[in-house]
Amino acid sequence: MDRTVGISSLTALVIAVAAPVLAGPSEPGSVAATAVDTLKSGAEAPDSNYWIFVANESSDLVSLVRFGPDGAVLADDLEVGLMPADLDGAHGVRVAPDGKHVYVSLAHGTPFGKVWSYRTADGALADSVTVGLFPATIAVTPDGSMGFVVNFNLHGNPVPSSVSAVFLPEMIEMARIETCIKPHGSRMNRAGTRHYSVCVGDDHLVEISVERLKVRRAMKVTPGAEQVLESLGEAPVGASAGPVCGPTWVVPSFDDKHLYVACNKHGDVIELDAESLAVLRRFPAGKGPYNLDVTRDGRLLLATNKGAQSVSIFDLKSGEEVARVPTTQPITHGVVTTPDSRYAFVSNEAIGATRGTIDVIDLMSLELVASTEVHHQPGGIDFWKSAPVH
Amino acid sequence: MRIVSMLVAFALAACSASSQTPPTATPDAAGEATADASDASEDQATVAQAREDSAEPEGPADPNPHITGDMAASARVAELKISPSPVEFTRGETVLIQGRLTDEAGQQVTGARWAVLVPGPLDVESIKDSIPDSYTFSGDTPGSYTVPITMPHVEDNAIEWRRFTEFEVIVRDWPVARIDIDSPAYGTYEGSVFGLDARAITTHETVHATADVSWSSSNPEIISMTPDGIATFKSPGQAVLSASAEGLEGSLTVQVQPNPVRSVELSADQDGVRTGDVVHLSPDVLGAGGRQLEDVSIAYSVAAIAGPADGAQVYDDATFVADAPGAYRVMATAGGRSASVVVEATPREARRVSQLVGRGAVAHVATSDLWVFEGNDGRDYTYTGTHAQGGGERMYVWDVTDAGSPVLTDSVVVDARVVNDVKVNEDASWAIITREGASDRKNGIIVLNLADPAHPTIIAQLTDSLTAGIHNVWINGDVVYAVNDGTSAMHIIDLADPTAPAHVGRWEVRPGEQNKSLHDIWAQDGLAYLSYWNDGLVILDVGAGIKGGTPRDPQFVSKYQYRTQQPEEYGNTHTAYRYGNYVFLGDEIFGCGDCVNGPRGYIHVVDVSDIENPQEVGRYQVPEAGTHNIWVEDGLLYIAYYQGGLRVVDVSGELRGDLYRQGREVAWFQSVGEEGEAIVPNSPLAWGPQPHKGNIFMSDMNSGLWVIQVEPPERPLVP
C-alpha cells in the first residue's frame, strides 16, 4: 500500500475551519514571525535542490523538505504510527546510504518502540521492527546492512538501557546491547566498524564493535574526571550525584580521527582522539548544545543550542566559534549538513501548538538563508539527496 | 496513524488524491495561499523527480565505496555448511558453531562476508575476529529455531543482502525428572468420559516446555485412552493408566466402578426467556433408590427445535443462553442416561431511538477525553481535552446547562501537545488535566481551581517523576492515581492540599521489569481497576478491606489476563469499568490484519463476584469497529466505539455469551460531523461517553462534543 500522504490537504481542511476565539499563545498553523519561506534577500541561490527528511514527534509525520533556488518548502509527508489516541512519537530519522530507504524511530509503544522503514521511491512503508524503550537516534553502517538505534528510555527508571542492532534488509533485531542510562546520539564511524553513543544519564561515551555487537570500550566524559574504561562495568553507573556533562550527541569526523561529544549540561563540545579517546579540545557553545554534525570537508562543526534557540558553528582548524546563528523557533533540535558541505538544515521544535520549523544555514556566509514550517515538534533530521537545478 | 492515518483515506476520498493537494502547510498565512497553490504542481513534480532520481541514479555511477573485498569473496560461495550439525544444546549452555564455505569446485572460500539472522530467543555473538567464520550460540528458551544465513550480493554497483541458506538450532529443555498426574476430576464410573491431566517436570522443577505427554492404558477394554488424555471408562475393573514423555513414565491405577446412574432429571429456572437472559439448569443424577450422585461427570448439549441451529449456547457450569429467538432442547447426559428441557426465547426489547440534542463542534484540533459535572455555581459543565492533530495544548470549557446549546466559555492553555485526560473531583472544587508533549519534556499533571467553573484557573502542577507524560488519571478522594507513560506504573499523588500535589507512592506489576504498559485506572468502592495492556486487568485494594489496602498504599487483589485475536499475544487491555458483578474491559487494537477501516477490539465481560478469581463470561463486539472509552449506568453500557460511534448496550441482569448476537444493543448514534464541523467530515471517531442528567455527552476525536438522548424503553429492562 502506498502510504504517501498529502497531509497538506488535511491541514488545509482543518485550518479552513474557524477556531473558537480563545486566549492562547498561537492558533494551530500559525506562521512563525521570523520564518523565511523564500530565499533570504541577498542570499546566493543554490544551484541544486536539496532534500531532507525530518521527524515531527508530536504530529507523527515525517516531512520531506526541499531547499532550492526558491527557498525551503515542505514538499510532502509520510505518515508514521498506528495509534490515534496516543502519540507514537516519530523521533529519529536516518536515510540509508543508497538513499532507497528512510528509517524512522517511533519512541512510544506498549511499551517498546519501533523502527519503521520506508521506501523513498514511493513513500511506502516497507517493514518495521520492535526495539527497546523510547528508541531515539538511528545510525546506519556505510554498507546499509546494520542499523543501531539507541533506546533512550528518557522517562523510565534510571537504569541502564540499550542499543538495538537491527539487520536492516530484513528489519530483524540482532541484539539489544546493554549500555548505560539514557543512551542517545547514535552514530557510526566512516569505516563501519564502530558505533558510538552517549548516555545522558551517567556521562558515558560507548563504543560498540559492529562485528561482535558488544561494547568494545567506554569512556566517562564528566568534565575533569574523564576516564577511558575497558567496559561499562568498570565504573558504577548512576552512582554519582548526576551527570555533569549530560552528553546528548556524539559524531565522528569524516576521516574517523576525531569524535565530538556535546555536553548538554556543561554547555560545550568535547573533541576526542578517536583511537586513544584523549580529550583534545573543548568548544564552549550556547546553552544546551544538543545535536552535532561535522562537514565532510572537515572545516566546520555545528552544534544546535537547544536552550538558546541558535546554532553554534565552529571552525575546526582554529577551534573558534565563528558564528552563532539564531533560529526561527525555540527548542533547536537537530542539524545535518549537506555532503557538499554547503548548507546545514536545522530543526526547531517550537512550543505547544505552534508549528516547528526547518532552517537552512549557508555554510559559506554562515547565515540563515531560508526556513519553512513543518509540523509539531520536528526533531530528528537527515539529508536524503540533492539534484542540480536544470 | 494517529488521527491522520485513519482519516486520511476519507480525506483523500473527499478532497482528491494526495498528488493533487497543495504540498505546503502554510495555508493560514494571508497572501501566501496563492503562492503555495502556484507552487503545488511544480513541487509535486519535483518530489516525483527526486524519487525517480533516487530509484535510478543518473549516469555512470562511481564505484560503490561500500563494496568491499569480503563481498567479492561472498560471490564465489556456492555452499555453506555449519558444524556441528545439527546444532543442539541444553538451555543455559553456549556452543560454538563454525561455517565452512566452498565454491563450485568444492574449494574452501575464506574471507567471505556472511551473517546469521538471529531469532529473538537466541543469543548469538560473532567471534569471526578471533575464529574465522564462527559464532557462539546460547539461549534459555527451549524450542526449535530456523536460523537464516544472509550474504551480500553485488550487482550493478549496488549491494543487496540475500538469504543464502538456513540451519536448525535446537535448544533442549532440562531433562525430564518425573511425570506428575492429577487425580481424576470425577468419579471413575462405567460409562463416563472425561479428560485427565499430566505434566512432565524437569530436573529444575519446572514444567517441561516441549515434552508431549502421551497416554496409554494397560487394559483398553476397561479404560480406553486417547494419546492426549481423554478417558472412556468402559467396564468395571482395574487398569493402569500411563503418561509418558522423554522416556519417563508416570502411572495411575484406576478402579472403574459399575455405572451407578439410574436416571437423570433436568430442570431450568426459566422456560420462557428473552435472548441474552441466563437460564440456570439443575441436573439431578440419581442412583439406586433415588440417591443423589455428586461426582458423576455431566455432558450438556443443545439443539434447536425452532430457530437457528447455532442460536443458543449451553455451558459446562449448567447455564444456558439463547442468542437468537427460538425454541431449544437442552440435554444433560451422565452415565449413559439423559434428560432434557425445552426453553423458549423471545427477542429482547426493540431498539430505542437516539437523537442529537446539542453540539459543540471542534474542527480545528482533535478532541480527547471529557468530563461532565454540575459546578459549584449550579450550572452544568463539560471539559474536553485536545489531542495532537492541530495542536493539543488546551482544555476547553463548555457550559452545557442548556444541553441543546453548549456554550464555549473559556479554555486553559498549557505547554503540551496532548491534553489527553480531564477529571473533576467529587465536590467539583478542583480538576486535573494531563500533559504529554511538553516542549521541555517535563509533562505531568496540572491542577485547576474550579471556584469559577466557567473559567478554571491553574493553581498547581506536578512534573517531578512524571516527565514522560501522563496519559490518564483517576481521582479517589484526595488522592490522584496517575498513569505514568515512562515507568508504566500507577503513581499515587496526594492532593489533600490541591495547591501542593505531592508524591506518596507508586504501584506497578513486576517491579524492575520493563515489558509492561499501564494505560488507564478506574477506582470505585475501595477497589482500583488498572488496564495494564498486555498484563490485562489488575485489581487493587485501595480501601475495600479485602487485602488491607488504603488509597495511598494499594494491595494486589487479582489479575485477569487474556489473549486478543492475535493468538500469540496477550493484551491491548485499554479501559475498565466496574458495574455490579462485572468489570467491562475494553481492548484497543490498531494495525491488525482486520483493521482495514481502523481499529478493532471488543468489550470483555468479566465476572468479579469472586474478586480474587475474575472469570470472563461474555463479550460485546461490533465486528467492524474498535472500542475506546466506556461508561455504565442504570443497566446500560455506553461505549465510544471509535468509527462505530456511540453504542448503548443493555447489561442488566446476569450476563453470559455474545451480547451482540443476543440483541442487547439497544441504541446507537453515529457522530458524523459535517463539512466545517469536523476535522474530516463524515468520519466518526468516538472517544468517550458520559451520561449526565438524562443526556449522553460524548467526545469525538474528529468533531468535538456531542450531546445525545436515548429515549427510554417502553417497558423495564428487567421483568
HADDOCK unambig.tbl for C-alpha pairs under 7 A between the chains (distance, minus, plus):
assign (segid A and resid 5 and name CA) (segid B and resid 18 and name CA) 5.69 0.50 0.50
assign (segid A and resid 6 and name CA) (segid B and resid 18 and name CA) 4.25 0.50 0.50
assign (segid A and resid 6 and name CA) (segid B and resid 19 and name CA) 6.81 0.50 0.50
assign (segid A and resid 6 and name CA) (segid B and resid 21 and name CA) 6.20 0.50 0.50
assign (segid A and resid 6 and name CA) (segid B and resid 23 and name CA) 6.76 0.50 0.50
assign (segid A and resid 8 and name CA) (segid B and resid 21 and name CA) 6.54 0.50 0.50
assign (segid A and resid 8 and name CA) (segid B and resid 22 and name CA) 5.81 0.50 0.50
assign (segid A and resid 8 and name CA) (segid B and resid 23 and name CA) 5.66 0.50 0.50
assign (segid A and resid 8 and name CA) (segid B and resid 24 and name CA) 6.01 0.50 0.50
assign (segid A and resid 8 and name CA) (segid B and resid 25 and name CA) 5.53 0.50 0.50
assign (segid A and resid 9 and name CA) (segid B and resid 21 and name CA) 5.36 0.50 0.50
assign (segid A and resid 9 and name CA) (segid B and resid 22 and name CA) 6.36 0.50 0.50
assign (segid A and resid 10 and name CA) (segid B and resid 11 and name CA) 6.50 0.50 0.50
assign (segid A and resid 11 and name CA) (segid B and resid 25 and name CA) 6.78 0.50 0.50
assign (segid A and resid 12 and name CA) (segid B and resid 27 and name CA) 6.04 0.50 0.50
assign (segid A and resid 14 and name CA) (segid B and resid 363 and name CA) 6.45 0.50 0.50
assign (segid A and resid 14 and name CA) (segid B and resid 364 and name CA) 5.04 0.50 0.50
assign (segid A and resid 14 and name CA) (segid B and resid 679 and name CA) 5.46 0.50 0.50
assign (segid A and resid 15 and name CA) (segid B and resid 28 and name CA) 6.63 0.50 0.50
assign (segid A and resid 15 and name CA) (segid B and resid 364 and name CA) 6.13 0.50 0.50
assign (segid A and resid 17 and name CA) (segid B and resid 363 and name CA) 6.32 0.50 0.50
assign (segid A and resid 17 and name CA) (segid B and resid 364 and name CA) 6.14 0.50 0.50
assign (segid A and resid 17 and name CA) (segid B and resid 676 and name CA) 5.71 0.50 0.50
assign (segid A and resid 19 and name CA) (segid B and resid 364 and name CA) 5.84 0.50 0.50
assign (segid A and resid 22 and name CA) (segid B and resid 410 and name CA) 6.58 0.50 0.50
assign (segid A and resid 22 and name CA) (segid B and resid 411 and name CA) 6.66 0.50 0.50
assign (segid A and resid 24 and name CA) (segid B and resid 413 and name CA) 6.08 0.50 0.50
assign (segid A and resid 28 and name CA) (segid B and resid 390 and name CA) 5.32 0.50 0.50
assign (segid A and resid 28 and name CA) (segid B and resid 391 and name CA) 5.81 0.50 0.50
assign (segid A and resid 29 and name CA) (segid B and resid 26 and name CA) 6.79 0.50 0.50
assign (segid A and resid 29 and name CA) (segid B and resid 28 and name CA) 6.53 0.50 0.50
assign (segid A and resid 30 and name CA) (segid B and resid 28 and name CA) 6.60 0.50 0.50
assign (segid A and resid 31 and name CA) (segid B and resid 26 and name CA) 6.92 0.50 0.50
assign (segid A and resid 31 and name CA) (segid B and resid 29 and name CA) 6.57 0.50 0.50
assign (segid A and resid 58 and name CA) (segid B and resid 388 and name CA) 6.28 0.50 0.50
assign (segid A and resid 58 and name CA) (segid B and resid 417 and name CA) 6.49 0.50 0.50
assign (segid A and resid 58 and name CA) (segid B and resid 437 and name CA) 6.57 0.50 0.50
assign (segid A and resid 59 and name CA) (segid B and resid 388 and name CA) 6.27 0.50 0.50
assign (segid A and resid 59 and name CA) (segid B and resid 389 and name CA) 6.40 0.50 0.50
assign (segid A and resid 73 and name CA) (segid B and resid 24 and name CA) 6.57 0.50 0.50
assign (segid A and resid 74 and name CA) (segid B and resid 23 and name CA) 6.52 0.50 0.50
assign (segid A and resid 74 and name CA) (segid B and resid 24 and name CA) 5.07 0.50 0.50
assign (segid A and resid 74 and name CA) (segid B and resid 25 and name CA) 6.83 0.50 0.50
assign (segid A and resid 75 and name CA) (segid B and resid 23 and name CA) 5.01 0.50 0.50
assign (segid A and resid 75 and name CA) (segid B and resid 24 and name CA) 6.01 0.50 0.50
assign (segid A and resid 75 and name CA) (segid B and resid 43 and name CA) 6.32 0.50 0.50
assign (segid A and resid 75 and name CA) (segid B and resid 47 and name CA) 6.96 0.50 0.50
assign (segid A and resid 76 and name CA) (segid B and resid 23 and name CA) 5.77 0.50 0.50
assign (segid A and resid 79 and name CA) (segid B and resid 1 and name CA) 6.42 0.50 0.50
assign (segid A and resid 79 and name CA) (segid B and resid 5 and name CA) 6.50 0.50 0.50
assign (segid A and resid 80 and name CA) (segid B and resid 1 and name CA) 5.96 0.50 0.50
assign (segid A and resid 81 and name CA) (segid B and resid 1 and name CA) 4.78 0.50 0.50
assign (segid A and resid 81 and name CA) (segid B and resid 2 and name CA) 6.09 0.50 0.50
assign (segid A and resid 82 and name CA) (segid B and resid 1 and name CA) 4.23 0.50 0.50
assign (segid A and resid 82 and name CA) (segid B and resid 2 and name CA) 5.57 0.50 0.50
assign (segid A and resid 82 and name CA) (segid B and resid 590 and name CA) 6.07 0.50 0.50
assign (segid A and resid 82 and name CA) (segid B and resid 591 and name CA) 6.20 0.50 0.50
assign (segid A and resid 83 and name CA) (segid B and resid 1 and name CA) 5.84 0.50 0.50
assign (segid A and resid 83 and name CA) (segid B and resid 2 and name CA) 4.86 0.50 0.50
assign (segid A and resid 83 and name CA) (segid B and resid 590 and name CA) 6.37 0.50 0.50
assign (segid A and resid 84 and name CA) (segid B and resid 1 and name CA) 5.97 0.50 0.50
assign (segid A and resid 84 and name CA) (segid B and resid 2 and name CA) 3.41 0.50 0.50
assign (segid A and resid 84 and name CA) (segid B and resid 3 and name CA) 4.61 0.50 0.50
assign (segid A and resid 85 and name CA) (segid B and resid 2 and name CA) 6.82 0.50 0.50
assign (segid A and resid 87 and name CA) (segid B and resid 2 and name CA) 6.97 0.50 0.50
assign (segid A and resid 99 and name CA) (segid B and resid 54 and name CA) 6.23 0.50 0.50
assign (segid A and resid 100 and name CA) (segid B and resid 54 and name CA) 6.42 0.50 0.50
assign (segid A and resid 100 and name CA) (segid B and resid 55 and name CA) 6.61 0.50 0.50
assign (segid A and resid 110 and name CA) (segid B and resid 516 and name CA) 6.87 0.50 0.50
assign (segid A and resid 110 and name CA) (segid B and resid 517 and name CA) 5.15 0.50 0.50
assign (segid A and resid 111 and name CA) (segid B and resid 515 and name CA) 6.26 0.50 0.50
assign (segid A and resid 111 and name CA) (segid B and resid 516 and name CA) 5.87 0.50 0.50
assign (segid A and resid 111 and name CA) (segid B and resid 517 and name CA) 5.18 0.50 0.50
assign (segid A and resid 120 and name CA) (segid B and resid 51 and name CA) 6.33 0.50 0.50
assign (segid A and resid 121 and name CA) (segid B and resid 51 and name CA) 4.59 0.50 0.50
assign (segid A and resid 121 and name CA) (segid B and resid 52 and name CA) 6.41 0.50 0.50
assign (segid A and resid 121 and name CA) (segid B and resid 54 and name CA) 6.43 0.50 0.50
assign (segid A and resid 121 and name CA) (segid B and resid 55 and name CA) 5.76 0.50 0.50
assign (segid A and resid 122 and name CA) (segid B and resid 51 and name CA) 6.90 0.50 0.50
assign (segid A and resid 142 and name CA) (segid B and resid 66 and name CA) 6.43 0.50 0.50
assign (segid A and resid 143 and name CA) (segid B and resid 66 and name CA) 5.10 0.50 0.50
assign (segid A and resid 155 and name CA) (segid B and resid 467 and name CA) 6.20 0.50 0.50
assign (segid A and resid 155 and name CA) (segid B and resid 468 and name CA) 4.78 0.50 0.50
assign (segid A and resid 155 and name CA) (segid B and resid 486 and name CA) 4.51 0.50 0.50
assign (segid A and resid 155 and name CA) (segid B and resid 487 and name CA) 6.93 0.50 0.50
assign (segid A and resid 156 and name CA) (segid B and resid 486 and name CA) 4.46 0.50 0.50
assign (segid A and resid 156 and name CA) (segid B and resid 487 and name CA) 4.74 0.50 0.50
assign (segid A and resid 157 and name CA) (segid B and resid 487 and name CA) 6.20 0.50 0.50
assign (segid A and resid 169 and name CA) (segid B and resid 161 and name CA) 6.48 0.50 0.50
assign (segid A and resid 174 and name CA) (segid B and resid 117 and name CA) 6.66 0.50 0.50
assign (segid A and resid 174 and name CA) (segid B and resid 118 and name CA) 5.52 0.50 0.50
assign (segid A and resid 211 and name CA) (segid B and resid 126 and name CA) 6.45 0.50 0.50
assign (segid A and resid 212 and name CA) (segid B and resid 125 and name CA) 5.84 0.50 0.50
assign (segid A and resid 212 and name CA) (segid B and resid 126 and name CA) 4.94 0.50 0.50
assign (segid A and resid 212 and name CA) (segid B and resid 127 and name CA) 6.41 0.50 0.50
assign (segid A and resid 351 and name CA) (segid B and resid 415 and name CA) 6.84 0.50 0.50
assign (segid A and resid 351 and name CA) (segid B and resid 439 and name CA) 5.22 0.50 0.50
assign (segid A and resid 352 and name CA) (segid B and resid 391 and name CA) 6.52 0.50 0.50
assign (segid A and resid 352 and name CA) (segid B and resid 393 and name CA) 5.73 0.50 0.50
assign (segid A and resid 352 and name CA) (segid B and resid 415 and name CA) 5.32 0.50 0.50
assign (segid A and resid 352 and name CA) (segid B and resid 416 and name CA) 5.10 0.50 0.50
assign (segid A and resid 352 and name CA) (segid B and resid 417 and name CA) 5.34 0.50 0.50
assign (segid A and resid 352 and name CA) (segid B and resid 438 and name CA) 6.81 0.50 0.50
assign (segid A and resid 352 and name CA) (segid B and resid 439 and name CA) 6.61 0.50 0.50
assign (segid A and resid 353 and name CA) (segid B and resid 390 and name CA) 6.84 0.50 0.50
assign (segid A and resid 353 and name CA) (segid B and resid 391 and name CA) 3.94 0.50 0.50
assign (segid A and resid 353 and name CA) (segid B and resid 392 and name CA) 6.46 0.50 0.50
assign (segid A and resid 353 and name CA) (segid B and resid 393 and name CA) 6.10 0.50 0.50
assign (segid A and resid 353 and name CA) (segid B and resid 417 and name CA) 6.37 0.50 0.50
assign (segid A and resid 374 and name CA) (segid B and resid 25 and name CA) 6.89 0.50 0.50
